[in-house]
Amino acid sequence: MMEPEKELRITLIGAGTIGLSFAAFHLSHLPASSHLTIYDTRPNAEQYIRDNLQNFYPKNSSPPSITDLQIATTLPDAVSNAHIIQESGPENLQIKQDLWAEVEKHAKKDALLWSSTSGIPASQQAQRMQNKTRLLVVHPYNPPHIMPLLELVPSPSTSEEVIQRTQDFWRARNRVPIHIHQETTGFVANRLAFALLREAIHLVDAGVVSVAELDGIVESSMGPRWAVAGPFKSYHAGGGPAGLEGFFKNIGETVQGCWSDAGNVNVGDGWEGKVFRQAREAYGTVDVAERDRITRRLLDVLEEEKGRKTLANPSASQ
Amino acid sequence: MMEPEKELRITLIGAGTIGLSFAAFHLSHLPASSHLTIYDTRPNAEQYIRDNLQNFYPKNSSPPSITDLQIATTLPDAVSNAHIIQESGPENLQIKQDLWAEVEKHAKKDALLWSSTSGIPASQQAQRMQNKTRLLVVHPYNPPHIMPLLELVPSPSTSEEVIQRTQDFWRARNRVPIHIHQETTGFVANRLAFALLREAIHLVDAGVVSVAELDGIVESSMGPRWAVAGPFKSYHAGGGPAGLEGFFKNIGETVQGCWSDAGNVNVGDGWEGKVFRQAREAYGTVDVAERDRITRRLLDVLEEEKGRKTLANPSASQ
C-alpha cells in the first residue's frame, strides 16, 4: 500500500481521450481529502475538460463530484505538490523528453512519474533527466476508466521501489498492473493483439471470411474463453494431464501448419481498400457506449469471481 | 428452420471428448420425440458413454434425461435412420475416408454429414464418396457443449442447401455457425489463436513476461474486449469517425513495428522446455469445471445482450 493514500495528489498532463479517461478513473477512486489536477496546453482547457469529462461515465449515472478537480495553468503549478504525475501527451519523443526534464525541476523528489505512451520507451523519454529512477511507462488498454490492464514498463534505470509503489497503487484499486521485464517494441498487449490482427487481415484479404464473420468467430470463441483463462492456461488445460506439453504433442503439427501458412501481411501491401471498406459497411459508427456498458457487465462478473477465489484461498491471489 | 425438427434423429460417431461434449449439447436441445444415437468401436462403449457423459453437465445440476440415448453396435444400425450424422473420430484421413464411404452406403439420401475435424478438409474426406454434396466440416471451439462457435467449412462440392440447413440447425439452438468460404489450413479460429500464441511463446522465451503474466494481460484486456467486439470492430471504433482506416493512419507505424519485430518461433526451436515448465508451475492441473462455470456466466450475459439488441432492432440480427 502506498504511504500517502490519506491525502493523495495526482496530476495528469494532457487532456486528450486517454488523459480524460484516466481522470474519470482517478476521480472515482480518490481517497477523501485528495486532489486531482489536470494540466493541458490547449486554449480554454478548463472549459474543454469540464465539458468532456462527463462522457466517460455511464449514461444515466451521476458522475462523482468533480469539485476536487483543479485545472492548472502552468506546468510548475501542476506538478510541484503532486505525489503522482501521469502524462498522456502527444506521441512524440522530443515533446516527452522536454516535458520530463522540465517536470523534474519542479516535482517532489519522491513523486512517481508515469507515461501512458503506447510506444516510446521510458529509457528514451528519460534521456535528459538527472534522476532516471522515478519514470516508467504505465500503458493502459483503452479505455483505461474501464479496462483493468496496465502494462508497467520500467527502463533499466527505474528503481524497484518505484515499480513496487506503482503496482501497489493499481492493485489497491482492483486493477491488473503487469510488470513487463524488458522494453519491447509495442510492449506486450499490442504485440499479441496485432499478431492476431495480422492473420485476420490476411484471411479477409484472401476471401476466407468477411470482416464481420471474423469478428463473429472471435466473439464466440477466443474472446469469452480468454477473458476467463489466457491462451497458455487454456492450452495447458487442453493438453489434459500432460498440460501444454501434451497439447503440443497432440496437435503441434497442426499448430506448425498454421504458423507455416501464416499470411504475414504488411502495412501498404494493398489489402487496405477491401478491409477498410468491409469494416465501414459492417459497422458504420460503432456505439462505443453500448460496447462499454456490456464490457462493464463482463468485468463485474470476472471481478466477482476473482474476489470469490481470493476469499476461498487467499494465497492464490496474485 | 429444418423440416424434420419434430422427430429429429441425430447420430454421433465417436465418443471421445468432443463426441461426448456434442452428445451433452444435443441431449439438452433435442425436440420432443427425438433420438440421439452414439456409435463407438471401443469395447464396453455403452458403459463408457453412460459413465462419462455426466461429466459434461455442471456440478449439482441434473443432466437431462438420457433415456432417449441409444448406443448402436454396428455402423449400419447407427446411421440408417439418422437425419444428421456427425463424426468426431480419430484425426486420420484414411479412417475418415473409409468411414464416409461406408456411411454413404447406409445413410438416408438427405442426411447431413458433419465432421468435427480440426484439420482434415471435407474435400479430402469425401474422396471415395459417390455423392460429395452432403459432407462438410462443422468444427467446434472446445468444449462444444459450452462454446457457441461452429466453423462450417464446406468442400467445393458441398451444396448450398446443405450449408443452409446446417446453419439453420445451429442458429435455432442459439449457436454461432460461421460459413468459412475456403478450405484453409487450420480453418479460421485456430489460425487466429495460434498466431497470438506464437507471439506469446516468443515473448515468454525472450524473458519479456512469464506465462502467468502473459495470461494476466490477455484476461484483463483482449479477452473481455473481444468477447464484446471482435478485433476489427474494436479497432474500427478505435479509429474514431474515420474507422479502421483512421486507426491505421494514427498508429499504423506502431502496428507495422510490432509486425516487423514479431518472434515467428517454430515448433522444435528450443523454447519448449522453458514455456512448458512455466505453464506446469503456474497452473498444475487446471480446474476446468471452474473455468467452464465462469465461461457460462459470461456467455449468459452476452446472449442476454444479443437478445436485447435483436428485440430492439430485428433487422440487426445476423
Interface residues (C-beta under 8 A of the other chain):
Chain A: S118 G119 Y141 N142 M147 P148 L149 E151 V176 I178 H179 I180 H181 Q182 T184 T185 G186 V188 A189 N190 R191 L192 A193 F194 A195 L196 L197 R198 E199 A200 L203 V204 A206 G207 V208 V209 V211 A212 E213 L214 D215 G216 I217 V218 E219 S220 S221 M222 G223 P224 R225 W226 A227 V228 A229 G230 P231 F232 K233 Y235 H236 A237 G238 P241 G243 L244 E245 F248 I251 G252 E253 T254 V255 Q256 G257 C258 W259 S260 D261 A262 N264 N266 V267 E272 V275 F276 Q278 A279 R280 A282 Y283 T285 V286 V288 R291 I294 T295 R297 L298 L299 V301 L302 E305 Q318
Chain B: S118 G119 Y141 N142 M147 P148 L149 E151 V176 I178 H179 I180 H181 Q182 T184 T185 G186 V188 A189 N190 R191 L192 A193 F194 A195 L196 L197 R198 E199 A200 L203 V204 A206 G207 V208 V209 V211 A212 E213 L214 D215 G216 I217 V218 E219 S220 S221 M222 G223 P224 R225 W226 A227 V228 A229 G230 P231 F232 K233 Y235 H236 A237 G238 P241 G243 L244 E245 F248 I251 G252 E253 T254 V255 Q256 G257 C258 W259 S260 D261 A262 N264 N266 V267 E272 V275 F276 Q278 A279 R280 A282 Y283 T285 V286 V288 R291 I294 T295 R297 L298 L299 V301 L302 E305 Q318
